[in-house]
């Protein structure tokens, strides 16, 4: 499955991360993360 945001990012050449499995259950409100769109990585900064 591909999201609208991922399609738009690809068309404009903007690095993006989409379809991260279980992101809504693993990440909490206020938690700091680092998103590396060029490599497709999401790193949690606050544990």
TIPA-156142 format. One line per 4 residues: number of its first residue (from 0); their letters; for each residue x, y, z of N, C-alpha, C. Coordinates in pm, 1 decimal, m for minus. Example, Ala and Ser with C-alpha at 12.3 -4.5 7.8 and 13.67 -1.06 7.14 Angstrom:
2
0) AS) 1319.0 m569.0 780.0 1230.0 m450.0 780.0 1320.0 m330.0 780.0 | 1285.0 m225.0 708.0 1367.0 m106.0 714.0 1290.0 3.0 787.0
//
This chain:
47
0) XXXX) 85.3 m117.8 0.0 0.0 0.0 0.0 89.9 124.1 0.0 | 48.8 223.9 m71.3 124.5 348.5 m77.3 31.0 463.5 m39.2 | 82.7 558.6 34.6 m0.4 669.7 79.8 13.9 789.1 m14.1 | m82.4 877.7 m8.2 m79.7 997.7 m91.0 47.4 1078.7 m62.9
4) XXXX) 84.2 1090.7 63.7 204.1 1167.0 100.5 329.7 1110.4 37.2 | 340.6 979.0 32.3 458.0 915.6 m28.2 463.3 941.8 m178.1 | 348.2 940.4 m242.2 342.4 966.8 m386.4 384.1 1110.5 m415.4 | 331.6 1205.0 m338.3 365.8 1346.0 m357.3 514.6 1368.0 m331.2
8) XXXX) 567.8 1309.3 m224.8 710.7 1323.3 m194.3 796.5 1270.9 m308.7 | 758.6 1156.8 m363.5 834.7 1099.9 m474.2 829.9 1191.5 m595.5 | 713.3 1244.3 m628.3 697.3 1330.9 m744.6 779.2 1458.8 m731.8 | 789.6 1512.2 m609.7 864.2 1636.4 m587.4 1009.9 1612.1 m547.5
12) XXXX) 1049.3 1487.1 m534.1 1187.1 1455.0 m496.7 1219.3 1487.9 m352.7 | 1117.9 1483.5 m266.3 1136.0 1513.4 m124.4 1160.4 1382.1 m50.0 | 1266.5 1373.0 29.9 1288.5 1250.6 108.5 1171.5 1228.3 204.4 | 1126.4 1105.3 214.3 1012.5 1075.1 300.9 1020.1 932.2 352.4
16) XXXX) 953.9 909.9 463.3 940.1 775.8 519.8 790.6 750.5 532.4 | 742.8 640.7 476.0 600.0 606.9 481.5 584.1 457.9 505.9 | 471.9 422.2 563.4 441.9 280.7 584.1 528.0 214.9 690.5 | 559.9 288.2 797.0 640.7 232.2 905.4 552.2 139.9 988.7
20) XXXX) 585.6 13.2 987.7 504.9 m87.5 1056.5 495.7 m58.9 1205.7 | 374.1 m60.0 1258.4 344.3 m41.5 1400.5 387.5 94.9 1456.1 | 404.7 194.0 1371.6 448.6 326.2 1419.0 350.3 386.0 1518.7 | 221.6 369.2 1494.2 122.6 429.8 1584.1 116.1 362.7 1719.8
24) XXXX) 166.6 241.0 1732.1 167.2 174.7 1862.6 302.6 186.5 1931.4 | 407.7 208.2 1856.2 541.5 218.0 1915.0 577.4 358.8 1960.1 | 522.8 459.9 1893.9 556.2 598.9 1926.2 449.1 658.7 2015.3 | 491.7 744.1 2108.1 401.8 807.9 2203.2 399.0 958.5 2179.0
28) XXXX) 290.5 1021.9 2215.1 276.6 1166.6 2203.1 389.3 1236.3 2279.5 | 454.9 1331.4 2214.3 562.6 1407.4 2276.9 699.8 1343.9 2265.0 | 705.6 1221.8 2219.7 833.0 1151.1 2205.6 913.6 1212.8 2091.1 | 1043.3 1227.5 2112.3 1129.1 1283.4 2008.3 1182.3 1171.1 1920.5
32) XXXX) 1177.5 1193.9 1788.6 1228.7 1096.5 1692.9 1312.3 1167.9 1587.7 | 1393.4 1091.9 1517.4 1469.9 1144.1 1403.9 1426.0 1063.8 1281.4 | 1383.8 1134.3 1177.1 1339.0 1069.5 1054.2 1442.7 1095.7 945.6 | 1498.4 989.7 892.7 1596.9 997.1 785.1 1528.9 947.8 657.2
36) XXXX) 1473.6 1042.2 582.5 1398.9 1007.7 462.6 1483.8 950.8 351.0 | 1610.1 988.9 345.2 1696.0 938.2 238.3 1727.7 790.4 254.5 | 1736.8 745.4 380.4 1769.1 605.5 407.0 1650.0 525.0 457.4 | 1535.0 591.0 476.4 1415.4 521.2 521.1 1423.6 473.6 665.1
40) XXXX) 1482.7 555.5 752.1 1499.3 516.4 892.6 1425.5 612.0 986.2 | 1373.8 556.4 1094.3 1313.6 635.2 1201.8 1382.0 591.9 1330.2 | 1443.6 685.8 1400.1 1514.1 655.6 1525.6 1443.2 724.6 1640.4 | 1416.5 650.9 1747.1 1356.3 707.0 1868.0 1467.9 767.7 1950.6
44) XXX) 1454.3 898.0 1983.3 1557.1 967.3 2061.4 1527.8 961.3 2211.0 | 1399.9 954.2 2247.8 1358.2 943.2 2388.3 1308.4 801.9 2412.1 | 1362.9 735.8 2508.7 1317.7 599.7 2540.4 1227.6 601.0 2659.0
//
